[in-house]
Amino acid sequence: KGVTPFSNLPATIDVGMAIDGLPTASISTGANVISGEHYHAIDADMVDMETWAVMRACHSAEVPMIGLRGISDGAHPVAEYSDWTRYLHVIDERLGAAVDRLETALVSGRLHPALPR
């Protein structure tokens, strides 16, 4: 359970880096949108395929990674387009602030290893 086929990677992978003041989260990867009652069945804070793909490329190239994600689906069922777009303006604002924090952490050397979850 939780292992991506043909990847030779464990179910849980630590990406290793964190930014002061930004929360960390566990991500479940999959080939479909998880929402509503199915969201509570996953053993992760959020579901996201793309971050896993980038992590795998970084892992293969031995390059450190930080994934900044804005997730618009979740425990609320996605039944129509507005369910998905409802919080996009909030996500955009928060991702912009996260990018600013990342820049500050990179310039100041305050990028640090993530604490175990």
C-alpha positions in Angstrom: 0.0 0.0 0.0 1.3 3.4 -0.9 4.1 2.3 -3.1 4.1 3.6 -6.7 4.6 0.6 -9.0 7.9 0.4 -10.9 9.5 3.3 -9.0 11.6 1.2 -6.6 10.9 3.9 -4.0 9.4 3.5 -0.6 5.8 4.6 0.3 7.2 7.5 2.3 9.9 9.8 1.0 11.4 12.8 2.9 12.0 15.7 0.5 14.3 17.1 3.1 14.0 20.9 3.0 11.7 23.4 4.7 11.2 27.1 5.0 10.7 28.9 8.3 7.1 29.9 8.9 5.6 27.6 6.2 3.9 24.4 7.2 5.0 21.1 5.9 2.6 18.4 4.7 2.5 14.8 3.6 1.4 14.2 0.0 -0.3 11.1 -1.4 0.1 10.6 -5.1 -2.4 9.0 -7.4 -4.0 9.0 -10.8 -7.3 10.6 -9.9 -8.8 13.5 -8.1 -9.6 12.6 -4.5 -12.4 14.5 -2.8 -15.4 14.1 -0.6 -15.6 10.9 1.5 -12.6 9.3 -0.4 -10.4 12.1 0.9 -10.6 10.7 4.5 -9.4 7.3 3.3 -5.9 8.5 2.4 -3.0 8.5 4.9 -1.7 12.0 3.9 -2.5 15.7 4.4 -3.1 16.2 0.6 -3.2 14.5 -2.7 -0.9 15.6 -5.5 0.6 13.8 -8.5 2.8 16.6 -9.9 5.0 17.2 -6.9 5.8 13.5 -6.8 6.9 13.6 -10.4 9.2 16.6 -9.7 10.5 14.9 -6.5 11.4 11.8 -8.5 13.3 13.8 -11.1 15.1 15.7 -8.3 15.8 12.5 -6.5 17.3 10.9 -9.6 19.5 13.9 -10.2 20.4 14.2 -6.5 19.1 17.8 -6.4 17.3 19.1 -3.3 13.7 20.1 -3.6 11.0 22.1 -2.0 7.4 21.7 -3.2 5.2 24.7 -2.9 1.7 23.6 -3.7 -1.8 25.2 -3.7 -4.3 22.4 -3.5 -7.9 23.4 -4.5 -9.6 20.0 -4.1 -10.0 18.2 -0.8 -12.5 16.9 1.7 -15.4 18.9 0.0 -16.8 16.9 -3.0 -15.8 18.3 -6.4 -19.1 18.2 -8.3 -18.8 21.2 -10.6 -16.2 23.7 -11.8 -16.9 26.2 -9.1 -16.0 23.6 -6.4 -12.5 23.5 -7.9 -12.1 27.2 -8.5 -13.6 28.5 -5.3 -10.3 29.2 -3.5 -8.0 29.9 -6.4 -7.6 33.6 -5.4 -6.6 32.6 -1.9 -4.2 29.9 -3.2 -2.6 32.4 -5.5 -2.1 34.9 -2.7 -0.6 32.3 -0.4 1.7 30.8 -3.0 3.0 34.3 -3.8 3.8 34.8 -0.1 5.4 31.4 0.0 7.6 32.2 -3.0 8.7 35.5 -1.2 9.6 33.4 1.9 11.6 31.0 -0.3 13.5 33.8 -1.8 14.3 35.3 1.6 15.4 31.8 2.9 17.6 31.2 -0.1 19.3 34.7 0.1 19.7 34.6 3.9 20.8 30.9 4.0 17.9 30.0 6.3 16.7 27.1 4.2 16.8 24.1 6.6 16.2 20.4 6.7 12.5 19.5 7.4 11.7 18.1 10.8 10.3 14.5 10.8 6.5 14.4 10.6 
